[in-house]
Amino acid sequence: MSATVFITGGGGVNRTISNGQVSYWSGPAVNSTGGGTLVPGQLTAAQAVTLNVTREAFRKTAGNGNNRVSWIPTIRVAVPSNVVAGVYTGTITHSVA
């Protein structure tokens, strides 16, 4: 998964929160199908990662065939003290490789 920066208004000085301020952890699988072993990228809050680079939410470590997995990730944004108040918008993307 990856994230964009979060902006309010037109962005710019004091209107942008970097994606390095966004923490993520996948948590455990809540549902899965198919054969194989599915391992969360970050099982607990202690393993949270920032989304300033592409990260892995889940991986398949064993087995063949198709799988499906569902999880409920946690996302935390550390809001810098110098940003203006507003509604900030950004995108977090999950993709399959």
C-alpha positions as a LaTeX table, in Angstrom:
\begin{tabular}{lrrr}
\hline
Residue & $x$ (\AA) & $y$ (\AA) & $z$ (\AA) \\
\hline
Met1 & 0.00 & 0.00 & 0.00 \\
Ser2 & 1.03 & 3.60 & $-0.39$ \\
Ala3 & $-0.33$ & 7.06 & 0.38 \\
Thr4 & $-0.33$ & 10.51 & $-1.15$ \\
Val5 & 0.25 & 13.63 & 0.89 \\
Phe6 & $-2.84$ & 15.03 & 2.58 \\
Ile7 & $-3.81$ & 18.60 & 1.69 \\
Thr8 & $-6.43$ & 21.18 & 2.52 \\
Gly9 & $-7.46$ & 24.00 & 0.22 \\
Gly10 & $-4.87$ & 24.37 & $-2.51$ \\
Gly11 & $-2.12$ & 22.82 & $-0.44$ \\
Gly12 & 1.17 & 24.62 & 0.07 \\
Val13 & 2.82 & 25.97 & 3.19 \\
Asn14 & 1.05 & 24.83 & 6.38 \\
Arg15 & $-1.68$ & 23.14 & 4.32 \\
Thr16 & 0.04 & 19.81 & 3.65 \\
Ile17 & 0.58 & 16.74 & 5.83 \\
Ser18 & 3.29 & 14.48 & 4.42 \\
Asn19 & 2.64 & 10.78 & 3.89 \\
Gly20 & 5.52 & 10.18 & 6.31 \\
Gln21 & 3.12 & 11.37 & 9.04 \\
Val22 & 0.68 & 8.56 & 8.16 \\
Ser23 & 1.15 & 5.31 & 10.10 \\
Tyr24 & $-0.48$ & 2.03 & 9.11 \\
Trp25 & $-0.76$ & $-1.49$ & 10.39 \\
Ser26 & $-2.76$ & $-4.24$ & 8.76 \\
Gly27 & $-3.67$ & $-6.27$ & 11.84 \\
Pro28 & $-4.69$ & $-9.92$ & 11.53 \\
Ala29 & $-6.77$ & $-11.47$ & 8.78 \\
Val30 & $-10.48$ & $-11.39$ & 9.64 \\
Asn31 & $-11.44$ & $-13.70$ & 6.79 \\
Ser32 & $-9.51$ & $-15.72$ & 4.23 \\
Thr33 & $-10.18$ & $-18.38$ & 1.61 \\
Gly34 & $-8.04$ & $-20.67$ & $-0.52$ \\
Gly35 & $-4.95$ & $-22.66$ & 0.30 \\
Gly36 & $-1.75$ & $-21.19$ & 1.53 \\
Thr37 & $-0.37$ & $-19.25$ & 4.44 \\
Leu38 & $-1.25$ & $-15.56$ & 4.58 \\
Val39 & 0.91 & $-13.37$ & 6.82 \\
Pro40 & 0.07 & $-9.78$ & 7.82 \\
Gly41 & 2.71 & $-7.17$ & 7.10 \\
Gln42 & 2.16 & $-5.46$ & 10.46 \\
Leu43 & 0.23 & $-7.54$ & 12.97 \\
Thr44 & 0.22 & $-5.01$ & 15.83 \\
Ala45 & 0.56 & $-1.28$ & 16.50 \\
Ala46 & 4.15 & $-1.92$ & 17.58 \\
Gln47 & 4.89 & $-2.89$ & 13.96 \\
Ala48 & 3.21 & 0.17 & 12.38 \\
Val49 & 4.95 & 1.64 & 9.34 \\
Thr50 & 4.79 & 5.06 & 7.71 \\
Leu51 & 3.43 & 5.31 & 4.20 \\
Asn52 & 6.11 & 7.53 & 2.69 \\
Val53 & 7.21 & 4.48 & 0.66 \\
Thr54 & 5.28 & 1.46 & $-0.65$ \\
Arg55 & 4.60 & $-1.12$ & 2.07 \\
Glu56 & 3.28 & $-4.68$ & 2.20 \\
Ala57 & $-0.09$ & $-5.28$ & 3.90 \\
Phe58 & $-0.21$ & $-9.09$ & 3.50 \\
Arg59 & 1.86 & $-11.75$ & 1.79 \\
Lys60 & 1.40 & $-15.37$ & 0.88 \\
Thr61 & 4.28 & $-17.47$ & 2.17 \\
Ala62 & 3.16 & $-20.97$ & 1.16 \\
Gly63 & 0.64 & $-22.77$ & $-1.00$ \\
Asn64 & $-0.68$ & $-22.64$ & $-4.54$ \\
Gly65 & $-3.80$ & $-21.26$ & $-6.15$ \\
Asn66 & $-5.94$ & $-18.24$ & $-5.58$ \\
Asn67 & $-6.56$ & $-16.69$ & $-2.20$ \\
Arg68 & $-8.76$ & $-14.03$ & $-0.71$ \\
Val69 & $-8.01$ & $-12.17$ & 2.51 \\
Ser70 & $-9.86$ & $-9.46$ & 4.42 \\
Trp71 & $-8.47$ & $-7.33$ & 7.22 \\
Ile72 & $-9.33$ & $-4.16$ & 9.12 \\
Pro73 & $-6.28$ & $-1.90$ & 9.00 \\
Thr74 & $-5.56$ & 0.94 & 11.40 \\
Ile75 & $-4.44$ & 4.29 & 10.05 \\
Arg76 & $-3.03$ & 7.03 & 12.25 \\
Val77 & $-2.17$ & 10.55 & 11.07 \\
Ala78 & 0.23 & 12.62 & 13.17 \\
Val79 & $-0.99$ & 16.16 & 12.54 \\
Pro80 & 1.88 & 18.67 & 12.74 \\
Ser81 & 1.25 & 21.62 & 15.06 \\
Asn82 & 1.93 & 24.18 & 12.32 \\
Val83 & $-0.79$ & 23.14 & 9.84 \\
Val84 & $-3.95$ & 25.18 & 9.48 \\
Ala85 & $-7.28$ & 23.76 & 10.57 \\
Gly86 & $-9.31$ & 22.24 & 7.76 \\
Val87 & $-10.51$ & 19.12 & 6.04 \\
Tyr88 & $-7.48$ & 17.28 & 4.67 \\
Thr89 & $-7.80$ & 14.90 & 1.74 \\
Gly90 & $-5.39$ & 12.21 & 0.63 \\
Thr91 & $-5.46$ & 8.72 & $-0.88$ \\
Ile92 & $-4.28$ & 5.41 & 0.51 \\
Thr93 & $-3.95$ & 2.74 & $-2.19$ \\
His94 & $-3.82$ & $-1.04$ & $-1.82$ \\
Ser95 & $-2.68$ & $-3.00$ & $-4.86$ \\
Val96 & $-1.97$ & $-6.64$ & $-5.60$ \\
Ala97 & 1.34 & $-7.76$ & $-7.04$ \\
\hline
\end{tabular}
